[in-house]
């Protein structure tokens, strides 16, 4: 068994079925790979789906229920630890691997590299929403678990994924940085393609996503130099300025200092307006989307700063 494909999943049976159907179309021999589905919900419905598909799947496929810690990092650990392959290929349940995905990924590793980073394609409507545009950032990412292959012995030496990353955020960067810090070679595999359609999102999704910022603090604590070079060199000072000007405006108003309150309020409005305009640039101008951008742009800086400082306190690291 040369390669094991690990697919973490959580309450997305329709998307999982689509992913597994794409894996069934891989153009490598069915005896050269297996599929392990790691179910973070450990649900009977998902088990039944996987076991039903396994009866007609060309390659061996297995279901693994995730117990103990939860989250995508824990699910991937459960998956690769149950694997038999020398190479672990990771993708997500909402992805659609191209038929040549495994063949191209294995070819990239043939030179002896520890890991390979494939290419992610994110189809977008024209014009996209702000959320869809942000999701398309996967196309420019250096190393993401939507499409990567890692040698099993290397994963074992690194201890796999850090399960403290309990959200789908920065756990792949943590593995990437751990590989680099240990001196392992990572090669690009541009022909190993995974399509990542953007899932529908609820109104105001950007507000709910801000809590993930707390995991930036953990990544910074573990890899401060790589974080500065590869993620963000400086804190989001524009967010902090927006929060400070808003606080100053309220403080001055409470103290009945009219002109200082007006100046601080105008500064807050100008910075918030610039932020909103940046999010709308090149994106949809539909009335509902514009309204969403105006409201969420006023709230995101406060939520982001809160969660970044929460992460700093939680993980005990000086982080802004």
Buried (B, 14 or more C-beta within 10 A) or exposed (E): BBBBBBBBBBEBBEBBBBBBEBBBEBEBEEEBBBBBBBBBBBBEEBBEBBEEBBEEBEBBBBBBBBEEBBBBBBBBBBBBBBBEBBBBBBBBBBBBBBBBBBBBBBBBBEEEBBBBBBBBBBEBEEBBBBBBBBBBEBEEBEBBBBBBBBBBEBBEEBEBBBBBBBBBBBBBBBBBBBBBEEEBEBBBBEBBBBBBBBEEBEEEBBBEBBBBBBBBBBBBBBBEEBBEEBBEEEEBEBBBBBBBBBEBBBEBBEEEBEEBBEBBBEBBBEBBEEBBEBBBEEBBEEEEBBEBBBBBBBBBBBBBBBBBBBBBEBBEBEBB
